[in-house]
């Protein structure tokens, strides 16, 4: 299948933008992987983290985010023309693990903090009505 959307490098005529794109994607992916480990440890410190299912779910969310980001990095470095099978596999795994990550992380955060609106937080949202009339 031909590429119907031209790349930034093709539009500007500057071939060096491909290298800049790869460097930018590498930095982005590694910060996202770092974020996955931070979120894993934050959720592991939750009050419900002692439950076995929560620990497994937390590991699955971390795994999904890491695989999705590594697939995205693979897509940045290996083009469709260089290796079709790897590119298609990386595209598929990126999409599947991104969807799994979103669904599982929403469930994880909901279960990790079942009562987010305690008195301290709800008091921040209860303001007196300001009247501008005399």
GROMACS elastic network, one bead per residue, 0.5 to 0.9 nm:
[ bonds ]
;  ai    aj funct       b0    kb
    1     4     6  0.87268   500
    3     6     6  0.68371   500
    3     7     6  0.89306   500
    6     9     6  0.81534   500
    6    10     6  0.61448   500
    6    11     6  0.66548   500
    7    10     6  0.52388   500
    7    11     6  0.63685   500
    7    12     6  0.87944   500
    7    18     6  0.88987   500
    8    11     6  0.51185   500
    8    12     6  0.61806   500
    8    13     6  0.82080   500
    8    14     6  0.84256   500
    8    17     6  0.73097   500
    8    18     6  0.82435   500
    9    12     6  0.53913   500
    9    13     6  0.55832   500
    9    14     6  0.53102   500
    9    15     6  0.54908   500
    9    16     6  0.74169   500
    9    17     6  0.54624   500
    9    18     6  0.63533   500
   10    13     6  0.51194   500
   10    14     6  0.71380   500
   10    15     6  0.75300   500
   11    14     6  0.81407   500
   12    15     6  0.84089   500
   12    17     6  0.88312   500
   14    17     6  0.60676   500
   14    18     6  0.84650   500
   15    18     6  0.60961   500
   15    19     6  0.79788   500
   16    19     6  0.54520   500
   16    20     6  0.65743   500
   16    21     6  0.87838   500
   17    21     6  0.59625   500
   17    22     6  0.85463   500
   18    21     6  0.50496   500
   18    22     6  0.62904   500
   18    23     6  0.87356   500
   19    22     6  0.50888   500
   19    23     6  0.62378   500
   19    24     6  0.85606   500
   20    23     6  0.51494   500
   20    24     6  0.60926   500
   20    25     6  0.85555   500
   21    24     6  0.50892   500
   21    25     6  0.60677   500
   21    26     6  0.85128   500
   21    76     6  0.79330   500
   22    25     6  0.51172   500
   22    26     6  0.60603   500
   22    27     6  0.86557   500
   22    73     6  0.82357   500
   22    76     6  0.60487   500
   22    77     6  0.67598   500
   23    26     6  0.50803   500
   23    27     6  0.62868   500
   23    28     6  0.86201   500
   24    27     6  0.52443   500
   24    28     6  0.61637   500
   24    29     6  0.86115   500
   25    29     6  0.59616   500
   25    30     6  0.85041   500
   25    72     6  0.82216   500
   25    73     6  0.66675   500
   25    76     6  0.70431   500
   26    29     6  0.51984   500
   26    30     6  0.61682   500
   26    31     6  0.85903   500
   26    73     6  0.65139   500
   26    76     6  0.84739   500
   27    30     6  0.53499   500
   27    31     6  0.62272   500
   27    32     6  0.86607   500
   28    31     6  0.52704   500
   28    32     6  0.62259   500
   28    33     6  0.87337   500
   28    69     6  0.88788   500
   29    32     6  0.50372   500
   29    33     6  0.61937   500
   29    34     6  0.85938   500
   29    66     6  0.87587   500
   29    69     6  0.55656   500
   29    70     6  0.71701   500
   29    72     6  0.76253   500
   29    73     6  0.66714   500
   30    33     6  0.50014   500
   30    34     6  0.61380   500
   30    35     6  0.84890   500
   30    69     6  0.80768   500
   30    70     6  0.88525   500
   31    35     6  0.60977   500
   31    36     6  0.86413   500
   32    36     6  0.62042   500
   32    37     6  0.88335   500
   32    65     6  0.79546   500
   32    66     6  0.78870   500
   32    69     6  0.71111   500
   33    37     6  0.65494   500
   33    38     6  0.87571   500
   33    62     6  0.85879   500
   33    65     6  0.72147   500
   33    66     6  0.56514   500
   33    69     6  0.70115   500
   33    70     6  0.86227   500
   34    37     6  0.52794   500
   34    38     6  0.63424   500
   34    39     6  0.87269   500
   35    39     6  0.60760   500
   35    40     6  0.84288   500
   36    39     6  0.51956   500
   36    40     6  0.60688   500
   36    41     6  0.87458   500
   36    61     6  0.82554   500
   36    62     6  0.54557   500
   36    63     6  0.83264   500
   36    65     6  0.64622   500
   36    66     6  0.69385   500
   37    41     6  0.63332   500
   37    42     6  0.86327   500
   37    62     6  0.68435   500
   38    41     6  0.52675   500
   38    42     6  0.61656   500
   38    43     6  0.86468   500
   39    43     6  0.60312   500
   39    44     6  0.83050   500
   39    58     6  0.87941   500
   39    62     6  0.77714   500
   40    43     6  0.53209   500
   40    44     6  0.60058   500
   40    45     6  0.87158   500
   40    58     6  0.62361   500
   40    59     6  0.70951   500
   40    61     6  0.80247   500
   40    62     6  0.61614   500
   41    45     6  0.62370   500
   41    46     6  0.88574   500
   42    45     6  0.52845   500
   42    46     6  0.68050   500
   43    46     6  0.51244   500
   43    47     6  0.87242   500
   43    48     6  0.87677   500
   43    49     6  0.69287   500
   43    54     6  0.88700   500
   43    55     6  0.85732   500
   43    58     6  0.68844   500
   43   108     6  0.82830   500
   43   109     6  0.80063   500
   43   112     6  0.69568   500
   44    47     6  0.83761   500
   44    48     6  0.83843   500
   44    49     6  0.52594   500
   44    50     6  0.81766   500
   44    54     6  0.85163   500
   44    55     6  0.69625   500
   44    58     6  0.73259   500
   45    48     6  0.83278   500
   45    49     6  0.63689   500
   45    50     6  0.89019   500
   46    49     6  0.51622   500
   46    50     6  0.82497   500
   46   112     6  0.62506   500
   46   113     6  0.78793   500
   47    50     6  0.71939   500
   47   112     6  0.73256   500
   47   113     6  0.83105   500
   48    51     6  0.59036   500
   48    54     6  0.70044   500
   48    55     6  0.88181   500
   48   111     6  0.79083   500
   48   112     6  0.60924   500
   48   113     6  0.83018   500
   49    52     6  0.75686   500
   49    53     6  0.86083   500
   49    54     6  0.57335   500
   49    55     6  0.58697   500
   49    58     6  0.86337   500
   49   112     6  0.75631   500
   50    53     6  0.87984   500
   50    54     6  0.74386   500
   50    55     6  0.71686   500
   51    54     6  0.54390   500
   51    55     6  0.64887   500
   51    56     6  0.89231   500
   52    55     6  0.52073   500
   52    56     6  0.63102   500
   52    57     6  0.86322   500
   53    56     6  0.51178   500
   53    57     6  0.60509   500
   53    58     6  0.84843   500
   54    57     6  0.50251   500
   54    58     6  0.59966   500
   54    59     6  0.85931   500
   54   108     6  0.73502   500
   54   111     6  0.79873   500
   54   112     6  0.79072   500
   55    58     6  0.50537   500
   55    59     6  0.62922   500
   55    60     6  0.86643   500
   56    59     6  0.51424   500
   56    60     6  0.61853   500
   56    61     6  0.87175   500
   57    61     6  0.62002   500
   57    62     6  0.86505   500
   57   104     6  0.73315   500
   57   105     6  0.84469   500
   57   107     6  0.88699   500
   57   108     6  0.67657   500
   58    61     6  0.52310   500
   58    62     6  0.63340   500
   58    63     6  0.86385   500
   58   104     6  0.85753   500
   58   105     6  0.80255   500
   58   108     6  0.68285   500
   59    62     6  0.51336   500
   59    63     6  0.60562   500
   59    64     6  0.85715   500
   60    63     6  0.50028   500
   60    64     6  0.60468   500
   60    65     6  0.86214   500
   60   101     6  0.82223   500
   60   104     6  0.78527   500
   61    64     6  0.51537   500
   61    65     6  0.62927   500
   61    66     6  0.86911   500
   61   100     6  0.78728   500
   61   101     6  0.55760   500
   61   102     6  0.84460   500
   61   104     6  0.60562   500
   61   105     6  0.59015   500
   61   108     6  0.80387   500
   62    65     6  0.53099   500
   62    66     6  0.62609   500
   62    67     6  0.87143   500
   62   101     6  0.80365   500
   62   105     6  0.88525   500
   63    66     6  0.51908   500
   63    67     6  0.61215   500
   63    68     6  0.84605   500
   63    97     6  0.88027   500
   63   101     6  0.85293   500
   64    67     6  0.52941   500
   64    68     6  0.60134   500
   64    69     6  0.85585   500
   64    96     6  0.88962   500
   64    97     6  0.51872   500
   64    98     6  0.70031   500
   64    99     6  0.89126   500
   64   100     6  0.66905   500
   64   101     6  0.53412   500
   64   104     6  0.89114   500
   65    68     6  0.51240   500
   65    69     6  0.61383   500
   65    70     6  0.86159   500
   65    97     6  0.69374   500
   65    98     6  0.69040   500
   65   100     6  0.87158   500
   65   101     6  0.59430   500
   65   102     6  0.89728   500
   66    69     6  0.51822   500
   66    70     6  0.61362   500
   66    71     6  0.85263   500
   66    97     6  0.88659   500
   67    70     6  0.51110   500
   67    71     6  0.60359   500
   67    72     6  0.85335   500
   67    93     6  0.76427   500
   67    94     6  0.73144   500
   67    97     6  0.67867   500
   67    98     6  0.87290   500
   68    71     6  0.51128   500
   68    72     6  0.62427   500
   68    73     6  0.87261   500
   68    90     6  0.86515   500
   68    93     6  0.66830   500
   68    95     6  0.74270   500
   68    96     6  0.80311   500
   68    97     6  0.52988   500
   68    98     6  0.57827   500
   68   101     6  0.83642   500
   69    73     6  0.62356   500
   69    74     6  0.86187   500
   69    94     6  0.72659   500
   69    98     6  0.86391   500
   70    74     6  0.61512   500
   70    75     6  0.86190   500
   70    90     6  0.85349   500
   70    94     6  0.81305   500
   71    75     6  0.62272   500
   71    76     6  0.87049   500
   71    89     6  0.84789   500
   71    91     6  0.69706   500
   71    92     6  0.86864   500
   71    93     6  0.64957   500
   71    94     6  0.52132   500
   71    95     6  0.89904   500
   72    75     6  0.50396   500
   72    76     6  0.63882   500
   72    77     6  0.89337   500
   72    90     6  0.71256   500
   72    91     6  0.76193   500
   72    93     6  0.89836   500
   72    94     6  0.61894   500
   73    76     6  0.50643   500
   73    77     6  0.64735   500
   73    78     6  0.86626   500
   73    90     6  0.88971   500
   74    77     6  0.52894   500
   74    78     6  0.58537   500
   74    79     6  0.86754   500
   74    86     6  0.82727   500
   74    87     6  0.75415   500
   74    90     6  0.64865   500
   74    91     6  0.88500   500
   75    78     6  0.54575   500
   75    79     6  0.65620   500
   75    80     6  0.85104   500
   75    86     6  0.85604   500
   75    87     6  0.61192   500
   75    88     6  0.88835   500
   75    90     6  0.62691   500
   75    91     6  0.69532   500
   75    94     6  0.88968   500
   76    79     6  0.72029   500
   78    81     6  0.82019   500
   78    82     6  0.62213   500
   78    83     6  0.67046   500
   78    84     6  0.87789   500
   78    86     6  0.76336   500
   78    87     6  0.64593   500
   79    82     6  0.52107   500
   79    83     6  0.65048   500
   79    84     6  0.75017   500
   79    86     6  0.87320   500
   79    87     6  0.63274   500
   80    83     6  0.56556   500
   80    85     6  0.80820   500
   80    86     6  0.80800   500
   80    87     6  0.54458   500
   80    88     6  0.75725   500
   81    84     6  0.61066   500
   81    87     6  0.86817   500
   82    86     6  0.89185   500
   82    87     6  0.84343   500
   83    86     6  0.56185   500
   83    87     6  0.61964   500
   83    88     6  0.87139   500
   84    87     6  0.51613   500
   84    88     6  0.60976   500
   84    89     6  0.84979   500
   85    88     6  0.52752   500
   85    89     6  0.60570   500
   85    90     6  0.85024   500
   86    89     6  0.50663   500
   86    90     6  0.59725   500
   86    91     6  0.84781   500
   87    90     6  0.51266   500
   87    91     6  0.60847   500
   87    92     6  0.85909   500
   88    91     6  0.50698   500
   88    92     6  0.61466   500
   88    93     6  0.85876   500
   89    92     6  0.51522   500
   89    93     6  0.60757   500
   89    94     6  0.83985   500
   90    93     6  0.51565   500
   90    94     6  0.58668   500
   90    95     6  0.85450   500
   91    94     6  0.51481   500
   91    95     6  0.63006   500
   91    96     6  0.86545   500
   92    95     6  0.53191   500
   92    96     6  0.61094   500
   92    97     6  0.84841   500
   93    96     6  0.50993   500
   93    97     6  0.58058   500
   93    98     6  0.81212   500
   94    97     6  0.54809   500
   94    98     6  0.59095   500
   94    99     6  0.86215   500
   95    98     6  0.51302   500
   95    99     6  0.62651   500
   95   100     6  0.86372   500
   96    99     6  0.53461   500
   96   100     6  0.62287   500
   96   101     6  0.85711   500
   97   101     6  0.58350   500
   97   102     6  0.85331   500
   98   101     6  0.50555   500
   98   102     6  0.63156   500
   98   103     6  0.87851   500
   99   102     6  0.52720   500
   99   103     6  0.63266   500
   99   104     6  0.85285   500
  100   103     6  0.52977   500
  100   104     6  0.58689   500
  100   105     6  0.81873   500
  101   104     6  0.53019   500
  101   105     6  0.57199   500
  101   106     6  0.83339   500
  102   105     6  0.53343   500
  102   106     6  0.61446   500
  102   107     6  0.86910   500
  103   106     6  0.53833   500
  103   107     6  0.64382   500
  103   108     6  0.86849   500
  104   107     6  0.51344   500
  104   108     6  0.59835   500
  104   109     6  0.86056   500
  105   109     6  0.59948   500
  105   110     6  0.83730   500
  106   109     6  0.53150   500
  106   110     6  0.61428   500
  106   111     6  0.86326   500
  107   110     6  0.50917   500
  107   111     6  0.61250   500
  107   112     6  0.84116   500
  108   111     6  0.52174   500
  108   112     6  0.58579   500
  108   113     6  0.85755   500
  109   113     6  0.61590   500
  109   114     6  0.82576   500
  110   113     6  0.55693   500
  110   114     6  0.57189   500
  110   115     6  0.87287   500
  110   116     6  0.89714   500
  111   114     6  0.54342   500
  113   116     6  0.58791   500
  115   118     6  0.68335   500
  116   121     6  0.79173   500
  117   120     6  0.78550   500
  117   121     6  0.57529   500
  117   122     6  0.57424   500
  118   121     6  0.55799   500
  118   122     6  0.61513   500
  118   123     6  0.85778   500
  119   122     6  0.52223   500
  119   123     6  0.60028   500
  119   124     6  0.88618   500
  120   123     6  0.53926   500
  120   124     6  0.69600   500
  121   124     6  0.54519   500
  121   125     6  0.73259   500
  122   125     6  0.54070   500
  122   126     6  0.66598   500
  123   126     6  0.52237   500
  123   127     6  0.78854   500
  124   127     6  0.73486   500
  127   130     6  0.86301   500
  131   134     6  0.80888   500
